Amino acid sequence: MKMNKKEIIRTVIFYAAIGMAFSIILKMIFSFVILRSKVISGSMEPFLMTNEIVYANRLAYLKDDIKRGDVIWFNDEDILEDEPDAIFVKRVIGLPGDRISFEDGHVYVNDEMLDESEYISSDMISVCDKTFCVPEGQFFVLGDNRTKSKDSRYFEYPFIDRDKVIGKFLAREDFWREMETSINN
């Protein structure tokens, strides 16, 4: 079947419109739902490796509360005044009302040693000689690689406001590649 010029033009316009609509939808998803970022430091290793591409869910905390152990993305211009748009990725350790302290390289929450075996090795030490009381509406965060992390222990103001939290860890780029591979096989 041979198409005339009008049919060819309509077909081209139709597929161009579908492509543009798909592009707009993707742009909206990556602007309002998913944050894609590159890990620029070793502060969360081995959970998130330097130069790894990772995704955060921007909508995760619309209905759910932030929990201890969550890996969050946040922006706080007070942390790096020379880089006000910097995005940080850290693990939530202290919730509002918690008392955070350190002893013999371990983290204590409300005078009980925090079990961190799920995400850091037993030989990782958390050095700090301060005690922190987390205010309402704020959080205390640490990097998993405690020896190479600029986190709440070192911030001038150690707590992260709830409204500075951008999203929650969703997936690694490898996850999407594995999904694509399993779908195509």
C-alpha positions as CSV (number, residue, x, y, z in Angstrom):
1,M,0.0,0.0,0.0
2,K,1.4,3.3,-1.1
3,M,0.9,6.4,1.0
4,N,0.3,9.8,-0.5
5,K,2.1,13.0,0.7
6,K,-0.8,14.0,3.1
7,E,-0.8,10.6,4.8
8,I,3.0,10.7,5.1
9,I,2.9,14.1,6.7
10,R,0.1,13.0,9.1
11,T,2.0,10.0,10.1
12,V,5.2,12.0,10.7
13,I,3.3,14.6,12.7
14,F,1.5,11.8,14.7
15,Y,4.8,10.1,15.7
16,A,6.5,13.4,16.4
17,A,3.6,14.3,18.7
18,I,3.9,11.0,20.5
19,G,7.7,11.6,20.9
20,M,7.1,15.1,22.3
21,A,4.4,13.9,24.7
22,F,6.7,11.1,25.9
23,S,9.6,13.6,26.3
24,I,7.3,16.0,28.3
25,I,6.1,13.2,30.6
26,L,9.7,12.1,31.2
27,K,10.7,15.7,32.0
28,M,7.9,16.0,34.5
29,I,8.7,12.7,36.2
30,F,12.4,13.7,36.6
31,S,11.4,17.2,37.7
32,F,8.8,16.3,40.3
33,V,8.9,12.6,41.1
34,I,12.4,11.2,40.6
35,L,15.8,12.8,41.3
36,R,18.7,11.3,39.3
37,S,22.1,12.1,40.7
38,K,25.7,11.1,40.6
39,V,27.4,10.2,43.9
40,I,30.4,12.6,44.1
41,S,32.0,11.4,47.3
42,G,32.8,8.3,49.2
43,S,30.8,9.3,52.3
44,M,28.2,6.6,51.8
45,E,30.4,3.8,50.6
46,P,30.0,0.9,50.3
47,F,26.2,1.4,50.1
48,L,26.6,4.1,47.4
49,M,29.8,4.1,45.5
50,T,31.6,7.2,44.2
51,N,30.5,8.1,40.6
52,E,27.5,5.7,40.8
53,I,24.3,7.0,39.3
54,V,21.4,6.8,41.8
55,Y,17.7,7.7,42.0
56,A,15.7,9.2,44.8
57,N,11.9,9.3,45.2
58,R,10.9,12.9,45.7
59,L,7.4,11.9,46.8
60,A,8.4,9.3,49.4
61,Y,7.7,11.5,52.4
62,L,4.4,13.0,51.3
63,K,2.5,10.3,53.2
64,D,5.3,8.4,55.0
65,D,7.4,9.6,57.9
66,I,11.2,9.7,57.7
67,K,12.6,6.7,59.6
68,R,15.9,5.9,61.2
69,G,18.1,4.1,58.6
70,D,16.5,5.9,55.6
71,V,19.0,7.2,53.1
72,I,17.8,10.7,52.2
73,W,18.7,13.5,49.8
74,F,18.7,17.0,51.2
75,N,19.8,20.5,50.4
76,D,20.9,22.9,53.1
77,E,22.6,26.1,51.9
78,D,23.9,26.7,55.5
79,I,26.1,23.6,55.2
80,L,28.1,24.8,52.2
81,E,27.6,28.5,51.8
82,D,29.8,28.5,48.7
83,E,27.7,25.8,47.0
84,P,24.1,26.6,47.9
85,D,22.7,24.1,45.4
86,A,24.7,21.2,46.7
87,I,22.7,18.0,47.4
88,F,23.7,15.8,50.2
89,V,23.0,12.1,50.6
90,K,23.2,10.7,54.2
91,R,21.6,8.1,56.4
92,V,19.1,9.2,59.1
93,I,20.4,8.3,62.5
94,G,18.5,10.6,64.9
95,L,14.8,11.4,64.8
96,P,13.1,14.3,66.5
97,G,13.5,14.0,70.3
98,D,16.4,11.5,70.1
99,R,19.6,11.9,72.1
100,I,22.7,10.9,70.0
101,S,26.0,10.1,71.6
102,F,29.2,8.2,70.7
103,E,31.2,5.8,72.8
104,D,34.1,3.5,71.8
105,G,33.4,4.1,68.1
106,H,29.7,3.2,68.4
107,V,26.6,5.4,68.0
108,Y,24.1,5.5,70.8
109,V,20.5,6.6,70.4
110,N,18.8,7.4,73.7
111,D,21.6,5.6,75.6
112,E,21.2,2.3,73.6
113,M,23.9,1.2,71.1
114,L,22.5,1.5,67.6
115,D,22.6,-1.7,65.6
116,E,24.1,-0.6,62.3
117,S,25.2,-4.1,61.1
118,E,22.8,-3.9,58.2
119,Y,24.7,-1.1,56.5
120,I,28.2,-0.7,57.9
121,S,30.9,-3.1,58.7
122,S,31.6,-4.0,62.3
123,D,35.1,-2.4,62.1
124,M,33.8,1.0,61.1
125,I,34.1,3.5,63.9
126,S,32.1,6.6,64.5
127,V,34.4,9.2,66.1
128,C,32.8,12.1,67.9
129,D,33.1,13.5,71.4
130,K,29.8,15.4,71.3
131,T,26.2,14.6,72.3
132,F,23.3,15.9,70.2
133,C,19.6,16.3,71.2
134,V,17.6,16.3,68.0
135,P,14.9,19.1,67.9
136,E,11.4,18.7,66.7
137,G,11.0,18.7,63.0
138,Q,14.7,17.9,62.4
139,F,17.0,15.0,61.9
140,F,20.6,13.9,62.6
141,V,22.4,12.3,59.7
142,L,25.6,10.3,59.2
143,G,27.5,9.0,56.2
144,D,28.0,5.2,56.2
145,N,31.8,5.7,55.6
146,R,32.2,7.5,58.9
147,T,35.9,8.3,58.4
148,K,35.3,10.1,55.1
149,S,31.9,11.8,55.7
150,K,31.1,15.4,56.3
151,D,27.8,14.9,58.2
152,S,25.9,16.1,61.3
153,R,28.9,15.6,63.5
154,Y,30.7,18.3,61.6
155,F,28.0,20.7,60.3
156,E,28.0,24.1,62.0
157,Y,24.3,23.4,62.7
158,P,24.1,19.6,63.0
159,F,20.4,19.1,62.3
160,I,18.5,18.8,59.0
161,D,15.1,20.5,58.8
162,R,12.3,18.3,57.5
163,D,11.6,20.9,54.8
164,K,15.2,20.5,53.4
165,V,14.7,16.8,52.7
166,I,14.3,16.3,48.9
167,G,13.8,12.6,48.6
168,K,14.5,9.0,49.7
169,F,16.8,6.5,48.1
170,L,15.0,4.6,45.4
171,A,17.4,2.6,43.2
172,R,20.8,2.5,41.5
173,E,21.1,2.9,37.7
174,D,22.2,-0.8,37.6
175,F,18.7,-1.7,38.9
176,W,17.1,-0.1,35.8
177,R,19.5,-1.9,33.5
178,E,18.8,-5.3,35.2
179,M,15.0,-4.6,34.9
180,E,15.4,-3.8,31.1
181,T,17.5,-7.0,30.7
182,S,15.0,-9.2,32.4
183,I,12.1,-7.7,30.4
184,N,13.9,-8.2,27.1
185,N,14.9,-11.9,27.9
